[in-house]
Amino acid sequence: MKYLALLMGLLSTTANSDEWYLGKWEVVDAKFPGISAIGKAEAELWFGNIATYSKSKIEFRNNICVAPEYETKELTANKFYSYFSATFKQLEIDGSSTQIINVKCKNSSGIASSDLIKSNDGFAYKLWDGVFFKLKHVPIQVN
């Protein structure tokens, strides 16, 4: 039974690779490529926090986004820089483009509804107050 659950989890992950953003994400780092309203010490308080993205809601740091609507955009390195004033190199993003998940919420919940930026190998970024918080995808635990 344990192996069946693991297999089902793997199949659902590969079948929905366009929904890479769903699941749990842990804040593991912060990047400051420009001006930010949060300092390094305050940003480090976020480390270890978990963001949960599902089709029905987003939860992050006591903020909830109810009935989120996800829109995927593909941005080249140049477009990314013009929108975010940060380079792929500063954020360790490989390739010539990346996906941005724009989140819209029925309720206005601030940080829970901020965009998610796809990075490399199970990592993403969440921008807040000029800080790019690096998130690591948390694998599903099978008991």
N, CA, C and O atoms as CSV, one atom per row, in Angstrom:
chain,resi,resn,atom,element,x,y,z
A,1,MET,N,N,0.826,-1.194,0.000
A,1,MET,CA,C,0.000,0.000,0.000
A,1,MET,C,C,0.871,1.259,0.000
A,1,MET,O,O,0.565,2.241,-0.677
A,2,LYS,N,N,1.954,1.213,0.766
A,2,LYS,CA,C,2.871,2.342,0.848
A,2,LYS,C,C,3.445,2.670,-0.530
A,2,LYS,O,O,3.543,3.837,-0.907
A,3,TYR,N,N,3.819,1.644,-1.269
A,3,TYR,CA,C,4.409,1.837,-2.589
A,3,TYR,C,C,3.382,2.331,-3.601
A,3,TYR,O,O,3.712,3.102,-4.503
A,4,LEU,N,N,2.140,1.886,-3.452
A,4,LEU,CA,C,1.074,2.354,-4.332
A,4,LEU,C,C,0.850,3.847,-4.149
A,4,LEU,O,O,0.681,4.574,-5.129
A,5,ALA,N,N,0.848,4.316,-2.895
A,5,ALA,CA,C,0.669,5.746,-2.614
A,5,ALA,C,C,1.825,6.553,-3.200
A,5,ALA,O,O,1.616,7.629,-3.761
A,6,LEU,N,N,3.046,6.030,-3.068
A,6,LEU,CA,C,4.211,6.705,-3.625
A,6,LEU,C,C,4.128,6.777,-5.145
A,6,LEU,O,O,4.400,7.825,-5.732
A,7,LEU,N,N,3.754,5.677,-5.782
A,7,LEU,CA,C,3.608,5.641,-7.234
A,7,LEU,C,C,2.542,6.619,-7.702
A,7,LEU,O,O,2.744,7.335,-8.683
A,8,MET,N,N,1.410,6.657,-7.010
A,8,MET,CA,C,0.336,7.588,-7.377
A,8,MET,C,C,0.809,9.030,-7.249
A,8,MET,O,O,0.472,9.868,-8.085
A,9,GLY,N,N,1.585,9.324,-6.214
A,9,GLY,CA,C,2.124,10.668,-6.034
A,9,GLY,C,C,3.056,11.056,-7.157
A,9,GLY,O,O,3.004,12.181,-7.655
A,10,LEU,N,N,3.917,10.125,-7.563
A,10,LEU,CA,C,4.838,10.397,-8.666
A,10,LEU,C,C,4.096,10.601,-9.975
A,10,LEU,O,O,4.428,11.502,-10.745
A,11,LEU,N,N,3.093,9.769,-10.231
A,11,LEU,CA,C,2.320,9.906,-11.457
A,11,LEU,C,C,1.561,11.218,-11.495
A,11,LEU,O,O,1.492,11.856,-12.546
A,12,SER,N,N,0.995,11.633,-10.384
A,12,SER,CA,C,0.254,12.893,-10.385
A,12,SER,C,C,1.194,14.070,-10.566
A,12,SER,O,O,0.815,15.074,-11.169
A,13,THR,N,N,2.421,13.967,-10.052
A,13,THR,CA,C,3.391,15.045,-10.230
A,13,THR,C,C,3.803,15.168,-11.685
A,13,THR,O,O,3.865,16.278,-12.214
A,14,THR,N,N,4.085,14.056,-12.340
A,14,THR,CA,C,4.527,14.124,-13.727
A,14,THR,C,C,3.376,14.465,-14.666
A,14,THR,O,O,3.590,15.119,-15.686
A,15,ALA,N,N,2.161,14.035,-14.339
A,15,ALA,CA,C,1.019,14.320,-15.200
A,15,ALA,C,C,0.636,15.794,-15.144
A,15,ALA,O,O,0.077,16.327,-16.102
A,16,ASN,N,N,0.932,16.449,-14.036
A,16,ASN,CA,C,0.555,17.854,-13.867
A,16,ASN,C,C,1.786,18.748,-13.771
A,16,ASN,O,O,1.812,19.663,-12.948
A,17,SER,N,N,2.807,18.505,-14.594
A,17,SER,CA,C,4.024,19.302,-14.511
A,17,SER,C,C,3.765,20.773,-14.826
A,17,SER,O,O,4.564,21.630,-14.447
A,18,ASP,N,N,2.664,21.080,-15.511
A,18,ASP,CA,C,2.330,22.476,-15.761
A,18,ASP,C,C,1.776,23.143,-14.498
A,18,ASP,O,O,1.625,24.364,-14.456
A,19,GLU,N,N,1.476,22.351,-13.480
A,19,GLU,CA,C,1.023,22.880,-12.190
A,19,GLU,C,C,2.123,22.682,-11.143
A,19,GLU,O,O,1.853,22.256,-10.020
A,20,TRP,N,N,3.354,22.993,-11.519
A,20,TRP,CA,C,4.525,22.807,-10.676
A,20,TRP,C,C,4.428,23.571,-9.361
A,20,TRP,O,O,5.072,23.194,-8.382
A,21,TYR,N,N,3.654,24.614,-9.322
A,21,TYR,CA,C,3.564,25.502,-8.170
A,21,TYR,C,C,2.683,24.949,-7.044
A,21,TYR,O,O,2.754,25.440,-5.917
A,22,LEU,N,N,1.858,23.940,-7.325
A,22,LEU,CA,C,0.984,23.380,-6.296
A,22,LEU,C,C,1.799,22.551,-5.305
A,22,LEU,O,O,2.757,21.875,-5.682
A,23,GLY,N,N,1.410,22.611,-4.058
A,23,GLY,CA,C,2.106,21.854,-3.019
A,23,GLY,C,C,2.634,22.775,-1.938
A,23,GLY,O,O,2.204,23.920,-1.798
A,24,LYS,N,N,3.585,22.239,-1.172
A,24,LYS,CA,C,4.172,22.989,-0.054
A,24,LYS,C,C,5.567,23.475,-0.425
A,24,LYS,O,O,6.339,22.772,-1.078
A,25,TRP,N,N,5.870,24.702,0.009
A,25,TRP,CA,C,7.142,25.346,-0.280
A,25,TRP,C,C,7.700,25.937,1.012
A,25,TRP,O,O,6.983,26.612,1.750
A,26,GLU,N,N,8.972,25.685,1.281
A,26,GLU,CA,C,9.620,26.213,2.480
A,26,GLU,C,C,10.554,27.361,2.109
A,26,GLU,O,O,11.317,27.261,1.148
A,27,VAL,N,N,10.491,28.454,2.875
A,27,VAL,CA,C,11.398,29.585,2.665
A,27,VAL,C,C,12.780,29.175,3.175
A,27,VAL,O,O,12.944,28.829,4.345
A,28,VAL,N,N,13.778,29.217,2.273
A,28,VAL,CA,C,15.121,28.764,2.628
A,28,VAL,C,C,16.199,29.841,2.475
A,28,VAL,O,O,17.318,29.669,2.956
A,29,ASP,N,N,15.867,30.949,1.807
A,29,ASP,CA,C,16.877,31.980,1.573
A,29,ASP,C,C,16.170,33.259,1.140
A,29,ASP,O,O,14.961,33.266,0.907
A,30,ALA,N,N,16.929,34.325,1.037
A,30,ALA,CA,C,16.398,35.599,0.560
A,30,ALA,C,C,17.470,36.299,-0.266
A,30,ALA,O,O,18.646,36.302,0.097
A,31,LYS,N,N,17.052,36.887,-1.375
A,31,LYS,CA,C,17.967,37.612,-2.263
A,31,LYS,C,C,17.540,39.079,-2.286
A,31,LYS,O,O,16.349,39.387,-2.286
A,32,PHE,N,N,18.521,39.976,-2.304
A,32,PHE,CA,C,18.289,41.416,-2.280
A,32,PHE,C,C,18.962,42.080,-3.481
A,32,PHE,O,O,19.971,42.766,-3.315
A,33,PRO,N,N,18.422,41.889,-4.689
A,33,PRO,CA,C,19.088,42.454,-5.862
A,33,PRO,C,C,18.935,43.968,-6.008
A,33,PRO,O,O,19.643,44.576,-6.811
A,34,GLY,N,N,18.041,44.580,-5.264
A,34,GLY,CA,C,17.827,46.027,-5.373
A,34,GLY,C,C,17.387,46.598,-4.040
A,34,GLY,O,O,17.765,46.102,-2.979
A,35,ILE,N,N,16.596,47.633,-4.110
A,35,ILE,CA,C,16.082,48.293,-2.910
A,35,ILE,C,C,14.960,47.450,-2.316
A,35,ILE,O,O,14.094,46.956,-3.038
A,36,SER,N,N,14.983,47.291,-0.993
A,36,SER,CA,C,13.937,46.518,-0.330
A,36,SER,C,C,13.507,47.217,0.953
A,36,SER,O,O,14.269,47.982,1.545
A,37,ALA,N,N,12.278,46.943,1.370
A,37,ALA,CA,C,11.736,47.523,2.598
A,37,ALA,C,C,12.035,46.648,3.804
A,37,ALA,O,O,11.771,47.044,4.940
A,38,ILE,N,N,12.582,45.466,3.570
A,38,ILE,CA,C,12.895,44.519,4.632
A,38,ILE,C,C,14.399,44.294,4.645
A,38,ILE,O,O,15.006,44.084,3.595
A,39,GLY,N,N,14.997,44.335,5.817
A,39,GLY,CA,C,16.424,44.054,5.943
A,39,GLY,C,C,16.697,42.572,6.053
A,39,GLY,O,O,15.774,41.767,6.174
A,40,LYS,N,N,17.979,42.212,6.010
A,40,LYS,CA,C,18.376,40.809,6.050
A,40,LYS,C,C,17.904,40.124,7.333
A,40,LYS,O,O,17.398,39.003,7.280
A,41,ALA,N,N,18.062,40.780,8.483
A,41,ALA,CA,C,17.660,40.171,9.763
A,41,ALA,C,C,16.164,39.875,9.782
A,41,ALA,O,O,15.752,38.810,10.242
A,42,GLU,N,N,15.350,40.803,9.289
A,42,GLU,CA,C,13.903,40.576,9.248
A,42,GLU,C,C,13.551,39.473,8.252
A,42,GLU,O,O,12.672,38.654,8.520
A,43,ALA,N,N,14.223,39.449,7.119
A,43,ALA,CA,C,13.966,38.414,6.110
A,43,ALA,C,C,14.291,37.033,6.666
A,43,ALA,O,O,13.579,36.071,6.379
A,44,GLU,N,N,15.346,36.922,7.450
A,44,GLU,CA,C,15.736,35.626,8.004
A,44,GLU,C,C,14.683,35.064,8.953
A,44,GLU,O,O,14.635,33.854,9.173
A,45,LEU,N,N,13.838,35.929,9.519
A,45,LEU,CA,C,12.744,35.454,10.372
A,45,LEU,C,C,11.731,34.631,9.574
A,45,LEU,O,O,10.964,33.857,10.148
A,46,TRP,N,N,11.731,34.797,8.265
A,46,TRP,CA,C,10.807,34.062,7.392
A,46,TRP,C,C,11.309,32.651,7.099
A,46,TRP,O,O,10.521,31.786,6.718
A,47,PHE,N,N,12.606,32.408,7.271
A,47,PHE,CA,C,13.192,31.111,6.927
A,47,PHE,C,C,12.487,30.014,7.719
A,47,PHE,O,O,12.248,30.152,8.919
A,48,GLY,N,N,12.157,28.923,7.028
A,48,GLY,CA,C,11.457,27.817,7.656
A,48,GLY,C,C,9.944,27.900,7.532
A,48,GLY,O,O,9.257,26.904,7.756
A,49,ASN,N,N,9.398,29.084,7.174
A,49,ASN,CA,C,7.955,29.212,6.978
A,49,ASN,C,C,7.538,28.404,5.754
A,49,ASN,O,O,8.294,28.284,4.790
A,50,ILE,N,N,6.339,27.855,5.801
A,50,ILE,CA,C,5.807,27.023,4.724
A,50,ILE,C,C,4.668,27.750,4.013
A,50,ILE,O,O,3.740,28.247,4.650
A,51,ALA,N,N,4.753,27.804,2.695
A,51,ALA,CA,C,3.660,28.311,1.853
A,51,ALA,C,C,2.978,27.103,1.227
A,51,ALA,O,O,3.645,26.221,0.687
A,52,THR,N,N,1.655,27.058,1.299
A,52,THR,CA,C,0.902,25.954,0.717
A,52,THR,C,C,0.035,26.483,-0.412
A,52,THR,O,O,-0.798,27.365,-0.205
A,53,TYR,N,N,0.235,25.941,-1.610
A,53,TYR,CA,C,-0.534,26.310,-2.797
A,53,TYR,C,C,-1.422,25.138,-3.190
A,53,TYR,O,O,-0.923,24.039,-3.432
A,54,SER,N,N,-2.720,25.354,-3.255
A,54,SER,CA,C,-3.639,24.330,-3.751
A,54,SER,C,C,-4.631,25.008,-4.685
A,54,SER,O,O,-4.614,26.229,-4.843
A,55,LYS,N,N,-5.484,24.216,-5.297
A,55,LYS,CA,C,-6.480,24.784,-6.207
A,55,LYS,C,C,-7.548,25.568,-5.455
A,55,LYS,O,O,-8.198,26.437,-6.037
A,56,SER,N,N,-7.739,25.273,-4.163
A,56,SER,CA,C,-8.802,25.936,-3.405
A,56,SER,C,C,-8.324,27.099,-2.553
A,56,SER,O,O,-9.108,27.998,-2.248
A,57,LYS,N,N,-7.025,27.104,-2.150
A,57,LYS,CA,C,-6.522,28.222,-1.349
A,57,LYS,C,C,-5.001,28.228,-1.287
A,57,LYS,O,O,-4.331,27.249,-1.613
A,58,ILE,N,N,-4.487,29.376,-0.852
A,58,ILE,CA,C,-3.061,29.540,-0.594
A,58,ILE,C,C,-2.942,29.995,0.857
A,58,ILE,O,O,-3.688,30.864,1.308
A,59,GLU,N,N,-2.005,29.404,1.577
A,59,GLU,CA,C,-1.746,29.822,2.954
A,59,GLU,C,C,-0.267,30.124,3.095
A,59,GLU,O,O,0.584,29.348,2.662
A,60,PHE,N,N,0.033,31.276,3.715
A,60,PHE,CA,C,1.421,31.646,3.961
A,60,PHE,C,C,1.482,32.699,5.048
A,60,PHE,O,O,0.860,33.755,4.928
A,61,ARG,N,N,2.224,32.424,6.105
A,61,ARG,CA,C,2.441,33.364,7.218
A,61,ARG,C,C,1.130,33.975,7.726
A,61,ARG,O,O,0.998,35.197,7.802
A,62,ASN,N,N,0.198,33.148,8.061
A,62,ASN,CA,C,-1.104,33.567,8.603
A,62,ASN,C,C,-1.941,34.380,7.623
A,62,ASN,O,O,-2.885,35.054,8.035
A,63,ASN,N,N,-1.616,34.330,6.349
A,63,ASN,CA,C,-2.421,34.957,5.304
A,63,ASN,C,C,-3.048,33.849,4.469
A,63,ASN,O,O,-2.412,32.835,4.180
A,64,ILE,N,N,-4.293,34.056,4.089
A,64,ILE,CA,C,-4.988,33.056,3.281
A,64,ILE,C,C,-5.578,33.720,2.047
A,64,ILE,O,O,-6.197,34.781,2.130
A,65,CYS,N,N,-5.381,33.091,0.923
A,65,CYS,CA,C,-5.988,33.496,-0.338
A,65,CYS,C,C,-7.050,32.449,-0.650
A,65,CYS,O,O,-6.737,31.279,-0.871
A,66,VAL,N,N,-8.304,32.880,-0.666
A,66,VAL,CA,C,-9.416,31.973,-0.914
A,66,VAL,C,C,-9.725,31.941,-2.408
A,66,VAL,O,O,-9.730,32.978,-3.070
A,67,ALA,N,N,-9.981,30.752,-2.931
A,67,ALA,CA,C,-10.325,30.545,-4.349
A,67,ALA,C,C,-9.336,31.253,-5.272
A,67,ALA,O,O,-9.736,32.116,-6.054
A,68,PRO,N,N,-8.044,30.901,-5.194
A,68,PRO,CA,C,-7.055,31.570,-6.046
A,68,PRO,C,C,-7.271,31.256,-7.526
A,68,PRO,O,O,-7.703,30.167,-7.902
A,69,GLU,N,N,-6.955,32.243,-8.336
A,69,GLU,CA,C,-6.944,32.054,-9.785
A,69,GLU,C,C,-5.497,32.198,-10.214
A,69,GLU,O,O,-4.858,33.213,-9.937
A,70,TYR,N,N,-4.982,31.185,-10.890
A,70,TYR,CA,C,-3.588,31.162,-11.315
A,70,TYR,C,C,-3.499,31.471,-12.801
A,70,TYR,O,O,-4.236,30.915,-13.615
A,71,GLU,N,N,-2.587,32.365,-13.131
A,71,GLU,CA,C,-2.313,32.679,-14.535
A,71,GLU,C,C,-0.810,32.523,-14.755
A,71,GLU,O,O,-0.005,33.093,-14.018
A,72,THR,N,N,-0.443,31.757,-15.761
A,72,THR,CA,C,0.960,31.510,-16.063
A,72,THR,C,C,1.439,32.444,-17.167
A,72,THR,O,O,0.792,32.590,-18.204
A,73,LYS,N,N,2.587,33.073,-16.920
A,73,LYS,CA,C,3.233,33.915,-17.931
A,73,LYS,C,C,4.652,33.394,-18.116
A,73,LYS,O,O,5.284,32.932,-17.166
A,74,GLU,N,N,5.133,33.472,-19.322
A,74,GLU,CA,C,6.517,33.112,-19.630
A,74,GLU,C,C,7.259,34.418,-19.899
A,74,GLU,O,O,6.848,35.207,-20.750
A,75,LEU,N,N,8.354,34.645,-19.172
A,75,LEU,CA,C,9.129,35.863,-19.362
A,75,LEU,C,C,10.557,35.531,-19.766
A,75,LEU,O,O,11.193,34.657,-19.178
A,76,THR,N,N,11.055,36.239,-20.780
A,76,THR,CA,C,12.465,36.140,-21.145
A,76,THR,C,C,13.283,36.877,-20.089
A,76,THR,O,O,12.735,37.611,-19.267
A,77,ALA,N,N,14.577,36.677,-20.117
A,77,ALA,CA,C,15.463,37.338,-19.152
A,77,ALA,C,C,15.326,38.857,-19.230
A,77,ALA,O,O,15.305,39.522,-18.193
A,78,ASN,N,N,15.234,39.417,-20.429
A,78,ASN,CA,C,15.106,40.867,-20.580
A,78,ASN,C,C,13.780,41.390,-20.031
A,78,ASN,O,O,13.754,42.399,-19.326
A,79,LYS,N,N,12.682,40.707,-20.351
A,79,LYS,CA,C,11.358,41.109,-19.841
A,79,LYS,C,C,11.324,40.979,-18.318
A,79,LYS,O,O,10.769,41.831,-17.624
A,80,PHE,N,N,11.923,39.908,-17.813
A,80,PHE,CA,C,11.970,39.684,-16.375
A,80,PHE,C,C,12.661,40.864,-15.692
A,80,PHE,O,O,12.175,41.387,-14.689
A,81,TYR,N,N,13.799,41.273,-16.249
A,81,TYR,CA,C,14.529,42.401,-15.670
A,81,TYR,C,C,13.696,43.679,-15.712
A,81,TYR,O,O,13.704,44.452,-14.754
A,82,SER,N,N,12.977,43.910,-16.809
A,82,SER,CA,C,12.178,45.134,-16.898
A,82,SER,C,C,11.016,45.135,-15.902
A,82,SER,O,O,10.611,46.200,-15.438
A,83,TYR,N,N,10.472,43.959,-15.567
A,83,TYR,CA,C,9.379,43.874,-14.584
A,83,TYR,C,C,9.878,43.883,-13.141
A,83,TYR,O,O,9.278,44.530,-12.282
A,84,PHE,N,N,10.970,43.171,-12.869
A,84,PHE,CA,C,11.389,42.929,-11.488
A,84,PHE,C,C,12.702,43.604,-11.087
A,84,PHE,O,O,13.076,43.539,-9.916
A,85,SER,N,N,13.413,44.248,-12.012
A,85,SER,CA,C,14.707,44.891,-11.749
A,85,SER,C,C,15.704,43.922,-11.114
A,85,SER,O,O,16.489,44.299,-10.244
A,86,ALA,N,N,15.658,42.688,-11.560
A,86,ALA,CA,C,16.604,41.667,-11.106
A,86,ALA,C,C,16.962,40.798,-12.303
A,86,ALA,O,O,16.147,40.588,-13.202
A,87,THR,N,N,18.182,40.301,-12.302
A,87,THR,CA,C,18.621,39.456,-13.409
A,87,THR,C,C,18.459,37.978,-13.037
A,87,THR,O,O,18.374,37.622,-11.861
A,88,PHE,N,N,18.419,37.139,-14.056
A,88,PHE,CA,C,18.396,35.697,-13.828
A,88,PHE,C,C,19.639,35.274,-13.040
A,88,PHE,O,O,19.559,34.408,-12.169
A,89,LYS,N,N,20.782,35.885,-13.346
A,89,LYS,CA,C,22.019,35.525,-12.664
A,89,LYS,C,C,21.917,35.811,-11.165
A,89,LYS,O,O,22.350,34.995,-10.350
A,90,GLN,N,N,21.348,36.966,-10.794
A,90,GLN,CA,C,21.202,37.310,-9.377
A,90,GLN,C,C,20.319,36.302,-8.634
A,90,GLN,O,O,20.512,36.056,-7.443
A,91,LEU,N,N,19.352,35.723,-9.347
A,91,LEU,CA,C,18.432,34.775,-8.730
A,91,LEU,C,C,18.761,33.316,-9.074
A,91,LEU,O,O,18.002,32.403,-8.749
A,92,GLU,N,N,19.899,33.120,-9.731
A,92,GLU,CA,C,20.363,31.777,-10.094
A,92,GLU,C,C,19.326,31.010,-10.916
A,92,GLU,O,O,19.084,29.828,-10.674
A,93,ILE,N,N,18.719,31.688,-11.883
A,93,ILE,CA,C,17.755,31.067,-12.781
A,93,ILE,C,C,18.480,30.739,-14.087
A,93,ILE,O,O,19.023,31.627,-14.745
A,94,ASP,N,N,18.483,29.464,-14.451
A,94,ASP,CA,C,19.118,29.031,-15.691
A,94,ASP,C,C,18.138,29.173,-16.851
A,94,ASP,O,O,16.924,29.195,-16.650
A,95,GLY,N,N,18.672,29.269,-18.056
A,95,GLY,CA,C,17.839,29.305,-19.248
A,95,GLY,C,C,17.585,30.717,-19.742
A,95,GLY,O,O,18.072,31.692,-19.169
A,96,SER,N,N,16.818,30.809,-20.812
A,96,SER,CA,C,16.545,32.110,-21.429
A,96,SER,C,C,15.166,32.656,-21.064
A,96,SER,O,O,14.836,33.791,-21.408
A,97,SER,N,N,14.349,31.840,-20.359
A,97,SER,CA,C,13.037,32.318,-19.917
A,97,SER,C,C,12.626,31.554,-18.665
A,97,SER,O,O,13.211,30.524,-18.328
A,98,THR,N,N,11.614,32.075,-17.987
A,98,THR,CA,C,11.079,31.418,-16.797
A,98,THR,C,C,9.580,31.660,-16.716
A,98,THR,O,O,9.047,32.551,-17.378
A,99,GLN,N,N,8.907,30.862,-15.899
A,99,GLN,CA,C,7.468,31.032,-15.711
A,99,GLN,C,C,7.189,31.847,-14.454
A,99,GLN,O,O,7.841,31.691,-13.422
A,100,ILE,N,N,6.209,32.707,-14.579
A,100,ILE,CA,C,5.696,33.481,-13.457
A,100,ILE,C,C,4.254,33.043,-13.251
A,100,ILE,O,O,3.469,33.014,-14.199
A,101,ILE,N,N,3.906,32.706,-12.024
A,101,ILE,CA,C,2.525,32.377,-11.699
A,101,ILE,C,C,1.932,33.603,-11.027
A,101,ILE,O,O,2.294,33.958,-9.905
A,102,ASN,N,N,1.016,34.239,-11.734
A,102,ASN,CA,C,0.313,35.399,-11.195
A,102,ASN,C,C,-0.906,34.881,-10.448
A,102,ASN,O,O,-1.688,34.102,-10.992
A,103,VAL,N,N,-1.066,35.313,-9.207
A,103,VAL,CA,C,-2.158,34.842,-8.359
A,103,VAL,C,C,-3.153,35.964,-8.134
A,103,VAL,O,O,-2.778,37.080,-7.772
A,104,LYS,N,N,-4.426,35.659,-8.350
A,104,LYS,CA,C,-5.506,36.603,-8.045
A,104,LYS,C,C,-6.403,35.938,-7.009
A,104,LYS,O,O,-6.722,34.753,-7.108
A,105,CYS,N,N,-6.802,36.723,-6.015
A,105,CYS,CA,C,-7.631,36.200,-4.932
A,105,CYS,C,C,-8.967,36.922,-4.884
A,105,CYS,O,O,-9.066,38.105,-5.212
A,106,LYS,N,N,-9.987,36.191,-4.472
A,106,LYS,CA,C,-11.296,36.815,-4.266
A,106,LYS,C,C,-11.226,37.729,-3.047
A,106,LYS,O,O,-11.869,38.778,-3.019
A,107,ASN,N,N,-10.460,37.339,-2.055
A,107,ASN,CA,C,-10.211,38.210,-0.913
A,107,ASN,C,C,-8.833,38.828,-1.098
A,107,ASN,O,O,-7.947,38.194,-1.671
A,108,SER,N,N,-8.641,40.024,-0.635
A,108,SER,CA,C,-7.347,40.686,-0.773
A,108,SER,C,C,-6.499,40.320,0.436
A,108,SER,O,O,-6.678,40.879,1.518
A,109,SER,N,N,-5.572,39.376,0.250
A,109,SER,CA,C,-4.816,38.880,1.392
A,109,SER,C,C,-3.323,39.189,1.317
A,109,SER,O,O,-2.528,38.543,2.000
A,110,GLY,N,N,-2.937,40.142,0.518
A,110,GLY,CA,C,-1.546,40.572,0.484
A,110,GLY,C,C,-0.568,39.516,0.054
A,110,GLY,O,O,-0.610,39.042,-1.081
A,111,ILE,N,N,0.319,39.142,0.961
A,111,ILE,CA,C,1.446,38.277,0.622
A,111,ILE,C,C,1.040,36.913,0.091
A,111,ILE,O,O,1.748,36.344,-0.740
A,112,ALA,N,N,-0.068,36.385,0.543
A,112,ALA,CA,C,-0.494,35.071,0.044
A,112,ALA,C,C,-0.797,35.122,-1.443
A,112,ALA,O,O,-0.707,34.105,-2.131
A,113,SER,N,N,-1.155,36.290,-1.941
A,113,SER,CA,C,-1.527,36.403,-3.349
A,113,SER,C,C,-0.401,36.929,-4.233
A,113,SER,O,O,-0.632,37.226,-5.405
A,114,SER,N,N,0.812,37.049,-3.697
A,114,SER,CA,C,1.903,37.546,-4.526
A,114,SER,C,C,2.359,36.488,-5.524
A,114,SER,O,O,2.144,35.293,-5.321
A,115,ASP,N,N,2.989,36.939,-6.599
A,115,ASP,CA,C,3.425,36.060,-7.684
A,115,ASP,C,C,4.446,35.029,-7.205
A,115,ASP,O,O,5.127,35.224,-6.199
A,116,LEU,N,N,4.531,33.937,-7.946
A,116,LEU,CA,C,5.517,32.900,-7.702
A,116,LEU,C,C,6.362,32.788,-8.970
A,116,LEU,O,O,5.827,32.691,-10.075
A,117,ILE,N,N,7.673,32.802,-8.804
A,117,ILE,CA,C,8.613,32.786,-9.922
A,117,ILE,C,C,9.336,31.449,-9.943
A,117,ILE,O,O,9.961,31.061,-8.956
A,118,LYS,N,N,9.253,30.750,-11.055
A,118,LYS,CA,C,9.905,29.432,-11.171
A,118,LYS,C,C,11.409,29.617,-11.303
A,118,LYS,O,O,11.885,30.449,-12.075
A,119,SER,N,N,12.141,28.829,-10.539
A,119,SER,CA,C,13.592,28.851,-10.609
A,119,SER,C,C,14.076,27.499,-11.130
A,119,SER,O,O,13.545,26.999,-12.121
A,120,ASN,N,N,15.056,26.911,-10.492
A,120,ASN,CA,C,15.649,25.658,-10.956
A,120,ASN,C,C,15.443,24.532,-9.959
A,120,ASN,O,O,15.427,24.763,-8.750
A,121,ASP,N,N,15.286,23.318,-10.461
A,121,ASP,CA,C,15.327,22.100,-9.657
A,121,ASP,C,C,14.540,22.175,-8.353
A,121,ASP,O,O,15.107,21.996,-7.275
A,122,GLY,N,N,13.243,22.437,-8.443
A,122,GLY,CA,C,12.399,22.429,-7.250
A,122,GLY,C,C,12.466,23.685,-6.413
A,122,GLY,O,O,12.086,23.671,-5.242
A,123,PHE,N,N,12.944,24.775,-6.994
A,123,PHE,CA,C,12.999,26.045,-6.282
A,123,PHE,C,C,12.140,27.089,-6.995
A,123,PHE,O,O,11.901,27.004,-8.200
A,124,ALA,N,N,11.686,28.071,-6.224
A,124,ALA,CA,C,10.908,29.182,-6.760
A,124,ALA,C,C,11.204,30.408,-5.897
A,124,ALA,O,O,11.854,30.312,-4.856
A,125,TYR,N,N,10.716,31.552,-6.348
A,125,TYR,CA,C,10.856,32.783,-5.572
A,125,TYR,C,C,9.501,33.430,-5.383
A,125,TYR,O,O,8.625,33.353,-6.245
A,126,LYS,N,N,9.348,34.069,-4.233
A,126,LYS,CA,C,8.158,34.859,-3.913
A,126,LYS,C,C,8.678,36.245,-3.575
A,126,LYS,O,O,9.466,36.407,-2.643
A,127,LEU,N,N,8.243,37.239,-4.323
A,127,LEU,CA,C,8.700,38.611,-4.124
A,127,LEU,C,C,7.803,39.323,-3.127
A,127,LEU,O,O,6.579,39.309,-3.256
A,128,TRP,N,N,8.430,39.955,-2.121
A,128,TRP,CA,C,7.676,40.739,-1.156
A,128,TRP,C,C,8.546,41.889,-0.654
A,128,TRP,O,O,9.643,41.664,-0.142
A,129,ASP,N,N,8.062,43.107,-0.800
A,129,ASP,CA,C,8.755,44.314,-0.329
A,129,ASP,C,C,10.187,44.416,-0.847
A,129,ASP,O,O,11.081,44.862,-0.128
A,130,GLY,N,N,10.400,44.003,-2.091
A,130,GLY,CA,C,11.713,44.112,-2.713
A,130,GLY,C,C,12.641,42.949,-2.434
A,130,GLY,O,O,13.765,42.928,-2.937
A,131,VAL,N,N,12.202,41.980,-1.645
A,131,VAL,CA,C,13.012,40.811,-1.316
A,131,VAL,C,C,12.483,39.614,-2.101
A,131,VAL,O,O,11.279,39.359,-2.131
A,132,PHE,N,N,13.392,38.893,-2.729
A,132,PHE,CA,C,13.038,37.652,-3.411
A,132,PHE,C,C,13.291,36.509,-2.426
A,132,PHE,O,O,14.433,36.108,-2.203
A,133,PHE,N,N,12.210,35.995,-1.843
A,133,PHE,CA,C,12.336,34.884,-0.912
A,133,PHE,C,C,12.435,33.586,-1.708
A,133,PHE,O,O,11.562,33.266,-2.514
A,134,LYS,N,N,13.511,32.849,-1.467
A,134,LYS,CA,C,13.734,31.592,-2.180
A,134,LYS,C,C,12.975,30.485,-1.461
A,134,LYS,O,O,13.105,30.305,-0.250
A,135,LEU,N,N,12.183,29.749,-2.229
A,135,LEU,CA,C,11.365,28.664,-1.701
A,135,LEU,C,C,11.841,27.331,-2.264
A,135,LEU,O,O,12.203,27.232,-3.437
A,136,LYS,N,N,11.835,26.321,-1.422
A,136,LYS,CA,C,12.191,24.953,-1.848
A,136,LYS,C,C,10.943,24.105,-1.767
A,136,LYS,O,O,10.241,24.109,-0.756
A,137,HIS,N,N,10.666,23.371,-2.844
A,137,HIS,CA,C,9.502,22.495,-2.868
A,137,HIS,C,C,9.675,21.391,-1.842
A,137,HIS,O,O,10.703,20.714,-1.820
A,138,VAL,N,N,8.671,21.209,-0.991
A,138,VAL,CA,C,8.711,20.198,0.061
A,138,VAL,C,C,8.057,18.927,-0.480
A,138,VAL,O,O,6.876,18.949,-0.825
A,139,PRO,N,N,8.803,17.817,-0.562
A,139,PRO,CA,C,8.235,16.588,-1.088
A,139,PRO,C,C,7.101,16.062,-0.197
A,139,PRO,O,O,7.059,16.330,1.003
A,140,ILE,N,N,6.205,15.323,-0.804
A,140,ILE,CA,C,5.089,14.723,-0.078
A,140,ILE,C,C,5.634,13.601,0.795
A,140,ILE,O,O,6.372,12.737,0.321
A,141,GLN,N,N,5.263,13.620,2.080
A,141,GLN,CA,C,5.688,12.569,3.014
A,141,GLN,C,C,4.743,11.387,2.904
A,141,GLN,O,O,3.525,11.555,2.958
A,142,VAL,N,N,5.295,10.200,2.750
A,142,VAL,CA,C,4.501,8.978,2.716
A,142,VAL,C,C,4.802,8.184,3.973
A,142,VAL,O,O,5.961,7.865,4.237
A,143,ASN,N,N,3.785,7.862,4.750
A,143,ASN,CA,C,3.989,7.104,6.000
A,143,ASN,C,C,3.920,5.619,5.772
A,143,ASN,O,O,4.070,4.842,6.714
